[in-house]
């Protein structure tokens, strides 16, 4: 079973444990050492923000950026790894306080678009054609401060600029309803799919569905995955878990709601997710309480839960399920699934 899926995570998922209320509690681990942990944990792909691959990229020339990206690619190949995607980090610079592509300042919007072009150069250097676009600050705290109709046009223009800059990339929009912005312009899978059809090449624009982001929108992750699959736009996933409508927790996959996790695996497995090379991406954070030597268990555990759920999905008695659906005995179907998850 395990051989049918490849897994990825980002280097930020091995972290120091700082949060808004307290400092780091673990030592930093340099990038090269993190790479050596991937295969040990059972992972084949590395997720990147642009400046994960090329730190301080805003201070470098385009040629220097490409050179450094190619050096990182050699490091990956030396560990038997591949870059899954690159994402532009457009939410930390002072010029993106009011948004990146939707900033009210034209100079700031141009910075975001130029940064995105450099990000595409990094993707080329790393050897990946997948871009993840988390529109972190494309929203507003005050409704009257921006025009949402104009904002949609600005986002589409930015995506078209990237599609034109590199004719081989595919862009996966990662929707999130809030945080860091109070209200985001592209909060759900449906919004992301709709945006794709406004671009010049809709077939190259899809979705990255993150479990926690869907839950924050009050929706079901497996249903959102099904929606994206119906449009052939589920380019990648970020699996984790979430304990209610709070901040983005990035809990270990299946740790909060095992049945919800089961149904995510079920829809992915049923429709052959991964057969076209897609990774099962994880975006999970270690608990702040974890000691240094056990601060990667959240990654190994998430992968193990996914693979165990694959076994449970495939061993569920489909004839019984279909019979109960035909009889419209959904209470019994409910219990069948619960018993299956409890090992009965």
Rosetta blueprint (number, residue, H / E / L):
1 X L
2 X H
3 X H
4 X H
5 X L
6 X L
7 X E
8 X E
9 X E
10 X E
11 X H
12 X H
13 X H
14 X L
15 X L
16 X L
17 X L
18 X L
19 X E
20 X L
21 X L
22 X E
23 X L
24 X L
25 X L
26 X L
27 X L
28 X L
29 X L
30 X L
31 X H
32 X H
33 X H
34 X H
35 X H
36 X H
37 X H
38 X H
39 X H
40 X H
41 X H
42 X L
43 X L
44 X L
45 X E
46 X E
47 X E
48 X E
49 X E
50 X H
51 X H
52 X H
53 X H
54 X L
55 X L
56 X L
57 X H
58 X H
59 X H
60 X L
61 X L
62 X H
63 X H
64 X H
65 X H
66 X H
67 X H
68 X H
69 X H
70 X H
71 X H
72 X H
73 X H
74 X H
75 X H
76 X H
77 X H
78 X H
79 X L
80 X L
81 X L
82 X E
83 X E
84 X E
85 X E
86 X E
87 X E
88 X L
89 X L
90 X L
91 X L
92 X L
93 X L
94 X H
95 X H
96 X H
97 X L
98 X L
99 X L
100 X L
101 X L
102 X L
103 X L
104 X L
105 X L
106 X H
107 X H
108 X H
109 X H
110 X H
111 X H
112 X H
113 X H
114 X H
115 X H
116 X H
117 X H
118 X H
119 X H
120 X H
121 X H
122 X H
123 X H
124 X H
125 X H
126 X H
127 X L
128 X L
129 X L
130 X E
131 X E
132 X E
133 X E
134 X E
135 X L
136 X L
137 X L
138 X L
139 X E
140 X E
141 X L
142 X L
143 X H
144 X H
145 X H
146 X L
147 X L
148 X H
149 X H
150 X H
151 X H
152 X H
153 X H
154 X H
155 X H
156 X H
157 X H
158 X H
159 X H
160 X H
161 X H
162 X H
163 X H
164 X H
165 X H
166 X L
167 X L
168 X L
169 X L
170 X E
171 X E
172 X E
173 X E
174 X E
175 X L
176 X L
177 X L
178 X L
179 X L
180 X L
181 X L
182 X L
183 X E
184 X E
185 X L
186 X L
187 X L
188 X L
189 X H
190 X H
191 X H
192 X H
193 X H
194 X H
195 X H
196 X H
197 X L
198 X L
199 X L
200 X L
201 X L
202 X H
203 X H
204 X H
205 X E
206 X E
207 X E
208 X E
209 X E
210 X E
211 X H
212 X H
213 X H
214 X H
215 X H
216 X H
217 X L
218 X L
219 X L
220 X L
221 X H
222 X H
223 X H
224 X H
225 X H
226 X H
227 X H
228 X H
229 X H
230 X H
231 X L
232 X L
233 X L
234 X E
235 X E
236 X E
237 X E
238 X E
239 X E
240 X L
241 X E
242 X L
243 X L
244 X L
245 X L
246 X L
247 X L
248 X L
249 X L
250 X L
251 X E
252 X L
253 X L
254 X L
255 X L
256 X L
257 X L
258 X H
259 X H
260 X H
261 X H
262 X H
263 X H
264 X H
265 X H
266 X H
267 X H
268 X H
269 X H
270 X H
271 X L
272 X L
273 X L
274 X L
275 X L
276 X L
277 X L
278 X L
279 X L
280 X E
281 X E
282 X E
283 X L
284 X L
285 X L
286 X L
287 X L
288 X L
289 X L
290 X L
291 X L
292 X H
293 X H
294 X H
295 X L
296 X L
297 X H
298 X H
299 X H
300 X H
301 X H
302 X H
303 X H
304 X H
305 X H
306 X H
307 X H
308 X H
309 X H
310 X H
311 X H
312 X H
313 X H
314 X H
315 X H
316 X L
317 X L
318 X H
319 X H
320 X H
321 X H
322 X H
323 X H
324 X H
325 X H
326 X H
327 X H
328 X L
329 X L
330 X H
331 X H
332 X H
333 X H
334 X H
335 X H
336 X H
337 X H
338 X H
339 X H
340 X H
341 X H
342 X L
343 X L
344 X L
